[in-house]
Amino acid sequence: MRLPLIYYPLIFGVVLSLLNIKEHRFNPIFVLILAIAGSYLSYFGGLYMMDPVYNFLRIFGLNSADFLALQSGINIIPPIILFISYSYIFKVDRDKTTILIFLFSIILLIILNNLFDGSSSNPPRKPKPYLPFLIWPVIVSIGFQVALYWKKLTRDLHQISIF
C-alpha cells in the first residue's frame, strides 16, 4: 500500500524539523508549523508552476517544453523554494558554499530522476510516476543536512586531519 502523495510534504517537514531540533531559529512548535508550511509551499509551488512554465516554453516553439516543464516542476522549482524557506527557519549560512551544495543537490536530483524514469531501458519499462517523489526527499534532505552542518563537518574534519 502506497501513501498518497499529499502526505509526503507533511512527513518531510515533520522529520526534518524534528531531526534538526537544535538548529532552528524559533520556538520548536513554530518551527514544526513553518517547516510543514514550507514543505507544502514547495510541493504545490512545483506542481502549479509546471503549467505556466510549459506555456512559456511553448511560446518559443520548444519541442521539449513538456520535458522542461516537468523538470522544473519536480526537480528545480520545489528544491529552490524549500531551500530558501528552510534557510530562514533553520540556522543555515547563506554563503557560496551553501549555494553550491544546493545547486549540486538539484543537479543530482535531475540526473537521478532521469536515470530511473524507465523510458530509456531496453526493452522500455513502464515509467514509475511516483519514483521522483521518492528520490526527491532523499536527495533534498541530504543536501539540506550537508548545508546545515557544513561548518561543523569541516571543523571536525580539520581537527582529525594529520596535516
CNS distance restraints for C-alpha pairs under 8 A (distance, minus, plus):
assign (resid   3 and name CA) (resid   7 and name CA) 7.01 0.50 0.50
assign (resid   3 and name CA) (resid   8 and name CA) 7.99 0.50 0.50
assign (resid   4 and name CA) (resid   8 and name CA) 7.62 0.50 0.50
assign (resid   5 and name CA) (resid 133 and name CA) 7.68 0.50 0.50
assign (resid   6 and name CA) (resid  10 and name CA) 7.75 0.50 0.50
assign (resid   7 and name CA) (resid  11 and name CA) 6.29 0.50 0.50
assign (resid   8 and name CA) (resid  12 and name CA) 5.99 0.50 0.50
assign (resid   8 and name CA) (resid 133 and name CA) 7.99 0.50 0.50
assign (resid   9 and name CA) (resid  13 and name CA) 5.97 0.50 0.50
assign (resid   9 and name CA) (resid  36 and name CA) 6.79 0.50 0.50
assign (resid   9 and name CA) (resid  39 and name CA) 5.10 0.50 0.50
assign (resid   9 and name CA) (resid  40 and name CA) 5.44 0.50 0.50
assign (resid   9 and name CA) (resid  43 and name CA) 6.69 0.50 0.50
assign (resid  10 and name CA) (resid  14 and name CA) 6.17 0.50 0.50
assign (resid  10 and name CA) (resid  36 and name CA) 5.62 0.50 0.50
assign (resid  10 and name CA) (resid  39 and name CA) 7.01 0.50 0.50
assign (resid  10 and name CA) (resid  40 and name CA) 7.18 0.50 0.50
assign (resid  11 and name CA) (resid  15 and name CA) 5.98 0.50 0.50
assign (resid  12 and name CA) (resid  16 and name CA) 6.06 0.50 0.50
assign (resid  12 and name CA) (resid  36 and name CA) 7.57 0.50 0.50
assign (resid  12 and name CA) (resid  39 and name CA) 6.98 0.50 0.50
assign (resid  12 and name CA) (resid 137 and name CA) 6.92 0.50 0.50
assign (resid  13 and name CA) (resid  17 and name CA) 6.02 0.50 0.50
assign (resid  13 and name CA) (resid  32 and name CA) 7.11 0.50 0.50
assign (resid  13 and name CA) (resid  35 and name CA) 4.90 0.50 0.50
assign (resid  13 and name CA) (resid  36 and name CA) 4.36 0.50 0.50
assign (resid  13 and name CA) (resid  37 and name CA) 7.79 0.50 0.50
assign (resid  13 and name CA) (resid  38 and name CA) 7.57 0.50 0.50
assign (resid  13 and name CA) (resid  39 and name CA) 5.62 0.50 0.50
assign (resid  14 and name CA) (resid  18 and name CA) 6.06 0.50 0.50
assign (resid  14 and name CA) (resid  32 and name CA) 6.26 0.50 0.50
assign (resid  14 and name CA) (resid  35 and name CA) 7.05 0.50 0.50
assign (resid  14 and name CA) (resid  36 and name CA) 6.40 0.50 0.50
assign (resid  15 and name CA) (resid  19 and name CA) 5.98 0.50 0.50
assign (resid  16 and name CA) (resid  20 and name CA) 6.17 0.50 0.50
assign (resid  16 and name CA) (resid  35 and name CA) 7.70 0.50 0.50
assign (resid  16 and name CA) (resid 141 and name CA) 7.46 0.50 0.50
assign (resid  17 and name CA) (resid  21 and name CA) 6.00 0.50 0.50
assign (resid  17 and name CA) (resid  31 and name CA) 6.73 0.50 0.50
assign (resid  17 and name CA) (resid  32 and name CA) 5.64 0.50 0.50
assign (resid  17 and name CA) (resid  35 and name CA) 6.27 0.50 0.50
assign (resid  18 and name CA) (resid  32 and name CA) 7.56 0.50 0.50
assign (resid  20 and name CA) (resid  24 and name CA) 6.93 0.50 0.50
assign (resid  21 and name CA) (resid  28 and name CA) 6.82 0.50 0.50
assign (resid  23 and name CA) (resid  90 and name CA) 5.71 0.50 0.50
assign (resid  23 and name CA) (resid  91 and name CA) 5.57 0.50 0.50
assign (resid  24 and name CA) (resid  28 and name CA) 7.58 0.50 0.50
assign (resid  24 and name CA) (resid  31 and name CA) 7.00 0.50 0.50
assign (resid  24 and name CA) (resid  89 and name CA) 5.93 0.50 0.50
assign (resid  24 and name CA) (resid  90 and name CA) 4.04 0.50 0.50
assign (resid  24 and name CA) (resid  91 and name CA) 5.56 0.50 0.50
assign (resid  25 and name CA) (resid  31 and name CA) 7.81 0.50 0.50
assign (resid  25 and name CA) (resid  88 and name CA) 7.81 0.50 0.50
assign (resid  25 and name CA) (resid  89 and name CA) 5.82 0.50 0.50
assign (resid  25 and name CA) (resid  90 and name CA) 5.57 0.50 0.50
assign (resid  25 and name CA) (resid  91 and name CA) 6.24 0.50 0.50
assign (resid  26 and name CA) (resid  30 and name CA) 6.57 0.50 0.50
assign (resid  26 and name CA) (resid  31 and name CA) 6.02 0.50 0.50
assign (resid  26 and name CA) (resid  89 and name CA) 7.21 0.50 0.50
assign (resid  27 and name CA) (resid  31 and name CA) 6.06 0.50 0.50
assign (resid  28 and name CA) (resid  32 and name CA) 6.13 0.50 0.50
assign (resid  29 and name CA) (resid  33 and name CA) 6.38 0.50 0.50
assign (resid  30 and name CA) (resid  34 and name CA) 6.07 0.50 0.50
assign (resid  31 and name CA) (resid  35 and name CA) 5.84 0.50 0.50
assign (resid  31 and name CA) (resid  89 and name CA) 6.54 0.50 0.50
assign (resid  32 and name CA) (resid  36 and name CA) 6.21 0.50 0.50
assign (resid  33 and name CA) (resid  37 and name CA) 6.10 0.50 0.50
assign (resid  34 and name CA) (resid  38 and name CA) 5.94 0.50 0.50
assign (resid  34 and name CA) (resid  89 and name CA) 7.16 0.50 0.50
assign (resid  35 and name CA) (resid  39 and name CA) 6.03 0.50 0.50
assign (resid  35 and name CA) (resid  86 and name CA) 6.90 0.50 0.50
assign (resid  35 and name CA) (resid  89 and name CA) 7.29 0.50 0.50
assign (resid  36 and name CA) (resid  40 and name CA) 6.20 0.50 0.50
assign (resid  37 and name CA) (resid  41 and name CA) 5.97 0.50 0.50
assign (resid  38 and name CA) (resid  42 and name CA) 6.19 0.50 0.50
assign (resid  38 and name CA) (resid  81 and name CA) 7.74 0.50 0.50
assign (resid  38 and name CA) (resid  82 and name CA) 6.10 0.50 0.50
assign (resid  38 and name CA) (resid  85 and name CA) 5.86 0.50 0.50
assign (resid  38 and name CA) (resid  86 and name CA) 6.99 0.50 0.50
assign (resid  39 and name CA) (resid  43 and name CA) 6.22 0.50 0.50
assign (resid  39 and name CA) (resid  82 and name CA) 6.28 0.50 0.50
assign (resid  40 and name CA) (resid  44 and name CA) 6.00 0.50 0.50
assign (resid  40 and name CA) (resid  45 and name CA) 7.99 0.50 0.50
assign (resid  41 and name CA) (resid  45 and name CA) 5.57 0.50 0.50
assign (resid  41 and name CA) (resid  81 and name CA) 7.44 0.50 0.50
assign (resid  41 and name CA) (resid  82 and name CA) 7.73 0.50 0.50
assign (resid  42 and name CA) (resid  46 and name CA) 5.99 0.50 0.50
assign (resid  42 and name CA) (resid  77 and name CA) 7.46 0.50 0.50
assign (resid  42 and name CA) (resid  78 and name CA) 4.40 0.50 0.50
assign (resid  42 and name CA) (resid  79 and name CA) 6.93 0.50 0.50
assign (resid  42 and name CA) (resid  80 and name CA) 7.96 0.50 0.50
assign (resid  42 and name CA) (resid  81 and name CA) 5.26 0.50 0.50
assign (resid  42 and name CA) (resid  82 and name CA) 5.48 0.50 0.50
assign (resid  43 and name CA) (resid  47 and name CA) 6.41 0.50 0.50
assign (resid  43 and name CA) (resid  78 and name CA) 6.03 0.50 0.50
assign (resid  44 and name CA) (resid  48 and name CA) 5.89 0.50 0.50
assign (resid  45 and name CA) (resid  49 and name CA) 5.91 0.50 0.50
assign (resid  45 and name CA) (resid  73 and name CA) 7.84 0.50 0.50
assign (resid  45 and name CA) (resid  77 and name CA) 7.33 0.50 0.50
assign (resid  45 and name CA) (resid  78 and name CA) 6.42 0.50 0.50
assign (resid  45 and name CA) (resid  81 and name CA) 7.79 0.50 0.50
assign (resid  46 and name CA) (resid  50 and name CA) 6.49 0.50 0.50
assign (resid  46 and name CA) (resid  72 and name CA) 7.30 0.50 0.50
assign (resid  46 and name CA) (resid  73 and name CA) 4.23 0.50 0.50
assign (resid  46 and name CA) (resid  74 and name CA) 5.90 0.50 0.50
assign (resid  46 and name CA) (resid  77 and name CA) 5.57 0.50 0.50
assign (resid  46 and name CA) (resid  78 and name CA) 4.99 0.50 0.50
assign (resid  47 and name CA) (resid  73 and name CA) 5.63 0.50 0.50
assign (resid  47 and name CA) (resid  74 and name CA) 7.35 0.50 0.50
assign (resid  48 and name CA) (resid  52 and name CA) 7.70 0.50 0.50
assign (resid  48 and name CA) (resid  73 and name CA) 7.65 0.50 0.50
assign (resid  49 and name CA) (resid  53 and name CA) 6.09 0.50 0.50
assign (resid  49 and name CA) (resid  72 and name CA) 7.92 0.50 0.50
assign (resid  49 and name CA) (resid  73 and name CA) 5.99 0.50 0.50
assign (resid  49 and name CA) (resid  77 and name CA) 7.90 0.50 0.50
assign (resid  50 and name CA) (resid  54 and name CA) 6.00 0.50 0.50
assign (resid  50 and name CA) (resid  69 and name CA) 5.01 0.50 0.50
assign (resid  50 and name CA) (resid  70 and name CA) 6.17 0.50 0.50
assign (resid  50 and name CA) (resid  72 and name CA) 6.76 0.50 0.50
assign (resid  50 and name CA) (resid  73 and name CA) 4.84 0.50 0.50
assign (resid  51 and name CA) (resid  55 and name CA) 6.15 0.50 0.50
assign (resid  51 and name CA) (resid  69 and name CA) 7.13 0.50 0.50
assign (resid  52 and name CA) (resid  56 and name CA) 6.00 0.50 0.50
assign (resid  53 and name CA) (resid  57 and name CA) 6.12 0.50 0.50
assign (resid  53 and name CA) (resid  69 and name CA) 5.46 0.50 0.50
assign (resid  53 and name CA) (resid  72 and name CA) 7.70 0.50 0.50
assign (resid  54 and name CA) (resid  58 and name CA) 6.13 0.50 0.50
assign (resid  54 and name CA) (resid  65 and name CA) 5.50 0.50 0.50
assign (resid  54 and name CA) (resid  66 and name CA) 5.99 0.50 0.50
assign (resid  54 and name CA) (resid  68 and name CA) 7.44 0.50 0.50
assign (resid  54 and name CA) (resid  69 and name CA) 4.99 0.50 0.50
assign (resid  55 and name CA) (resid  59 and name CA) 6.43 0.50 0.50
assign (resid  56 and name CA) (resid  60 and name CA) 7.27 0.50 0.50
assign (resid  57 and name CA) (resid  61 and name CA) 6.73 0.50 0.50
assign (resid  57 and name CA) (resid  62 and name CA) 5.96 0.50 0.50
assign (resid  57 and name CA) (resid  65 and name CA) 5.42 0.50 0.50
assign (resid  58 and name CA) (resid  62 and name CA) 5.63 0.50 0.50
assign (resid  58 and name CA) (resid  63 and name CA) 7.60 0.50 0.50
assign (resid  58 and name CA) (resid  65 and name CA) 6.04 0.50 0.50
assign (resid  64 and name CA) (resid  68 and name CA) 6.21 0.50 0.50
assign (resid  65 and name CA) (resid  69 and name CA) 5.89 0.50 0.50
assign (resid  66 and name CA) (resid  70 and name CA) 6.13 0.50 0.50
assign (resid  67 and name CA) (resid  71 and name CA) 6.16 0.50 0.50
assign (resid  68 and name CA) (resid  72 and name CA) 6.05 0.50 0.50
assign (resid  69 and name CA) (resid  73 and name CA) 5.95 0.50 0.50
assign (resid  70 and name CA) (resid  74 and name CA) 6.11 0.50 0.50
assign (resid  70 and name CA) (resid  75 and name CA) 7.93 0.50 0.50
assign (resid  71 and name CA) (resid  75 and name CA) 5.24 0.50 0.50
assign (resid  71 and name CA) (resid  76 and name CA) 6.53 0.50 0.50
assign (resid  71 and name CA) (resid 110 and name CA) 7.15 0.50 0.50
assign (resid  72 and name CA) (resid  76 and name CA) 4.62 0.50 0.50
assign (resid  72 and name CA) (resid  77 and name CA) 5.55 0.50 0.50
assign (resid  73 and name CA) (resid  77 and name CA) 5.81 0.50 0.50
assign (resid  73 and name CA) (resid  78 and name CA) 6.83 0.50 0.50
assign (resid  74 and name CA) (resid  78 and name CA) 6.31 0.50 0.50
assign (resid  74 and name CA) (resid 132 and name CA) 7.46 0.50 0.50
assign (resid  75 and name CA) (resid  79 and name CA) 6.74 0.50 0.50
assign (resid  75 and name CA) (resid 106 and name CA) 6.37 0.50 0.50
assign (resid  75 and name CA) (resid 109 and name CA) 6.15 0.50 0.50
assign (resid  75 and name CA) (resid 110 and name CA) 5.75 0.50 0.50
assign (resid  75 and name CA) (resid 136 and name CA) 7.61 0.50 0.50
assign (resid  76 and name CA) (resid  80 and name CA) 6.40 0.50 0.50
assign (resid  76 and name CA) (resid 106 and name CA) 6.27 0.50 0.50
assign (resid  76 and name CA) (resid 110 and name CA) 7.97 0.50 0.50
assign (resid  77 and name CA) (resid  81 and name CA) 6.19 0.50 0.50
assign (resid  78 and name CA) (resid  82 and name CA) 6.01 0.50 0.50
assign (resid  79 and name CA) (resid  83 and name CA) 5.88 0.50 0.50
assign (resid  79 and name CA) (resid 106 and name CA) 6.96 0.50 0.50
assign (resid  79 and name CA) (resid 140 and name CA) 6.71 0.50 0.50
assign (resid  80 and name CA) (resid  84 and name CA) 6.07 0.50 0.50
assign (resid  80 and name CA) (resid 102 and name CA) 7.94 0.50 0.50
assign (resid  81 and name CA) (resid  85 and name CA) 6.07 0.50 0.50
assign (resid  82 and name CA) (resid  86 and name CA) 5.84 0.50 0.50
assign (resid  83 and name CA) (resid  87 and name CA) 5.91 0.50 0.50
assign (resid  83 and name CA) (resid 102 and name CA) 7.37 0.50 0.50
assign (resid  83 and name CA) (resid 144 and name CA) 7.14 0.50 0.50
assign (resid  84 and name CA) (resid  88 and name CA) 6.89 0.50 0.50
assign (resid  85 and name CA) (resid  89 and name CA) 6.69 0.50 0.50
assign (resid  86 and name CA) (resid  90 and name CA) 5.80 0.50 0.50
assign (resid  87 and name CA) (resid  91 and name CA) 6.64 0.50 0.50
assign (resid  87 and name CA) (resid  92 and name CA) 5.20 0.50 0.50
assign (resid  87 and name CA) (resid  93 and name CA) 7.60 0.50 0.50
assign (resid  87 and name CA) (resid  94 and name CA) 7.53 0.50 0.50
assign (resid  88 and name CA) (resid  92 and name CA) 7.60 0.50 0.50
assign (resid  90 and name CA) (resid 148 and name CA) 7.74 0.50 0.50
assign (resid  91 and name CA) (resid 148 and name CA) 6.77 0.50 0.50
assign (resid  92 and name CA) (resid  98 and name CA) 7.92 0.50 0.50
assign (resid  92 and name CA) (resid 147 and name CA) 6.66 0.50 0.50
assign (resid  92 and name CA) (resid 148 and name CA) 4.96 0.50 0.50
assign (resid  93 and name CA) (resid  98 and name CA) 6.77 0.50 0.50
assign (resid  93 and name CA) (resid 147 and name CA) 7.72 0.50 0.50
assign (resid  93 and name CA) (resid 148 and name CA) 7.32 0.50 0.50
assign (resid  94 and name CA) (resid  98 and name CA) 6.12 0.50 0.50
assign (resid  94 and name CA) (resid  99 and name CA) 7.32 0.50 0.50
assign (resid  95 and name CA) (resid  99 and name CA) 6.46 0.50 0.50
assign (resid  96 and name CA) (resid 100 and name CA) 6.13 0.50 0.50
assign (resid  97 and name CA) (resid 101 and name CA) 6.19 0.50 0.50
assign (resid  97 and name CA) (resid 147 and name CA) 7.84 0.50 0.50
assign (resid  98 and name CA) (resid 102 and name CA) 6.20 0.50 0.50
assign (resid  98 and name CA) (resid 147 and name CA) 5.33 0.50 0.50
assign (resid  99 and name CA) (resid 103 and name CA) 6.09 0.50 0.50
assign (resid 100 and name CA) (resid 104 and name CA) 5.99 0.50 0.50
assign (resid 101 and name CA) (resid 105 and name CA) 6.20 0.50 0.50
assign (resid 101 and name CA) (resid 143 and name CA) 6.26 0.50 0.50
assign (resid 101 and name CA) (resid 146 and name CA) 7.49 0.50 0.50
assign (resid 101 and name CA) (resid 147 and name CA) 6.32 0.50 0.50
assign (resid 102 and name CA) (resid 106 and name CA) 6.32 0.50 0.50
assign (resid 102 and name CA) (resid 143 and name CA) 6.17 0.50 0.50
assign (resid 102 and name CA) (resid 144 and name CA) 7.31 0.50 0.50
assign (resid 102 and name CA) (resid 147 and name CA) 7.58 0.50 0.50
assign (resid 103 and name CA) (resid 107 and name CA) 6.17 0.50 0.50
assign (resid 104 and name CA) (resid 108 and name CA) 6.01 0.50 0.50
assign (resid 104 and name CA) (resid 143 and name CA) 7.98 0.50 0.50
assign (resid 105 and name CA) (resid 109 and name CA) 5.99 0.50 0.50
assign (resid 105 and name CA) (resid 139 and name CA) 6.31 0.50 0.50
assign (resid 105 and name CA) (resid 140 and name CA) 6.30 0.50 0.50
assign (resid 105 and name CA) (resid 143 and name CA) 5.52 0.50 0.50
assign (resid 106 and name CA) (resid 110 and name CA) 6.23 0.50 0.50
assign (resid 106 and name CA) (resid 140 and name CA) 7.71 0.50 0.50
assign (resid 107 and name CA) (resid 111 and name CA) 6.24 0.50 0.50
assign (resid 108 and name CA) (resid 112 and name CA) 6.04 0.50 0.50
assign (resid 108 and name CA) (resid 139 and name CA) 7.58 0.50 0.50
assign (resid 109 and name CA) (resid 113 and name CA) 5.97 0.50 0.50
assign (resid 109 and name CA) (resid 135 and name CA) 7.49 0.50 0.50
assign (resid 109 and name CA) (resid 136 and name CA) 6.65 0.50 0.50
assign (resid 109 and name CA) (resid 139 and name CA) 6.40 0.50 0.50
assign (resid 109 and name CA) (resid 140 and name CA) 7.87 0.50 0.50
assign (resid 110 and name CA) (resid 114 and name CA) 6.15 0.50 0.50
assign (resid 111 and name CA) (resid 115 and name CA) 6.07 0.50 0.50
assign (resid 112 and name CA) (resid 116 and name CA) 6.16 0.50 0.50
assign (resid 112 and name CA) (resid 135 and name CA) 7.70 0.50 0.50
assign (resid 113 and name CA) (resid 117 and name CA) 6.07 0.50 0.50
assign (resid 113 and name CA) (resid 131 and name CA) 7.54 0.50 0.50
assign (resid 113 and name CA) (resid 132 and name CA) 5.66 0.50 0.50
assign (resid 113 and name CA) (resid 135 and name CA) 7.15 0.50 0.50
assign (resid 115 and name CA) (resid 120 and name CA) 7.92 0.50 0.50
assign (resid 116 and name CA) (resid 131 and name CA) 7.74 0.50 0.50
assign (resid 117 and name CA) (resid 127 and name CA) 5.32 0.50 0.50
assign (resid 117 and name CA) (resid 128 and name CA) 6.36 0.50 0.50
assign (resid 117 and name CA) (resid 129 and name CA) 7.79 0.50 0.50
assign (resid 117 and name CA) (resid 131 and name CA) 7.36 0.50 0.50
assign (resid 118 and name CA) (resid 124 and name CA) 6.57 0.50 0.50
assign (resid 118 and name CA) (resid 125 and name CA) 5.17 0.50 0.50
assign (resid 118 and name CA) (resid 126 and name CA) 6.22 0.50 0.50
assign (resid 118 and name CA) (resid 127 and name CA) 4.79 0.50 0.50
assign (resid 118 and name CA) (resid 128 and name CA) 7.12 0.50 0.50
assign (resid 119 and name CA) (resid 124 and name CA) 5.54 0.50 0.50
assign (resid 119 and name CA) (resid 125 and name CA) 6.13 0.50 0.50
assign (resid 119 and name CA) (resid 126 and name CA) 7.03 0.50 0.50
assign (resid 119 and name CA) (resid 127 and name CA) 6.03 0.50 0.50
assign (resid 120 and name CA) (resid 124 and name CA) 6.23 0.50 0.50
assign (resid 121 and name CA) (resid 125 and name CA) 6.43 0.50 0.50
assign (resid 130 and name CA) (resid 134 and name CA) 6.60 0.50 0.50
assign (resid 131 and name CA) (resid 135 and name CA) 6.23 0.50 0.50
assign (resid 132 and name CA) (resid 136 and name CA) 5.71 0.50 0.50
assign (resid 133 and name CA) (resid 137 and name CA) 7.01 0.50 0.50
assign (resid 134 and name CA) (resid 138 and name CA) 7.22 0.50 0.50
assign (resid 135 and name CA) (resid 139 and name CA) 6.36 0.50 0.50
assign (resid 136 and name CA) (resid 140 and name CA) 5.96 0.50 0.50
assign (resid 137 and name CA) (resid 141 and name CA) 5.71 0.50 0.50
assign (resid 138 and name CA) (resid 142 and name CA) 6.15 0.50 0.50
assign (resid 139 and name CA) (resid 143 and name CA) 6.13 0.50 0.50
assign (resid 140 and name CA) (resid 144 and name CA) 6.03 0.50 0.50
assign (resid 141 and name CA) (resid 145 and name CA) 5.98 0.50 0.50
assign (resid 142 and name CA) (resid 146 and name CA) 6.12 0.50 0.50
assign (resid 143 and name CA) (resid 147 and name CA) 6.19 0.50 0.50
assign (resid 144 and name CA) (resid 148 and name CA) 5.98 0.50 0.50
assign (resid 145 and name CA) (resid 149 and name CA) 6.04 0.50 0.50
assign (resid 146 and name CA) (resid 150 and name CA) 5.40 0.50 0.50
assign (resid 149 and name CA) (resid 153 and name CA) 6.03 0.50 0.50
assign (resid 150 and name CA) (resid 154 and name CA) 6.15 0.50 0.50
assign (resid 151 and name CA) (resid 155 and name CA) 5.96 0.50 0.50
assign (resid 152 and name CA) (resid 156 and name CA) 6.03 0.50 0.50
assign (resid 153 and name CA) (resid 157 and name CA) 6.12 0.50 0.50
assign (resid 154 and name CA) (resid 158 and name CA) 6.11 0.50 0.50
assign (resid 155 and name CA) (resid 159 and name CA) 6.31 0.50 0.50
assign (resid 156 and name CA) (resid 160 and name CA) 6.48 0.50 0.50
assign (resid 157 and name CA) (resid 161 and name CA) 6.05 0.50 0.50
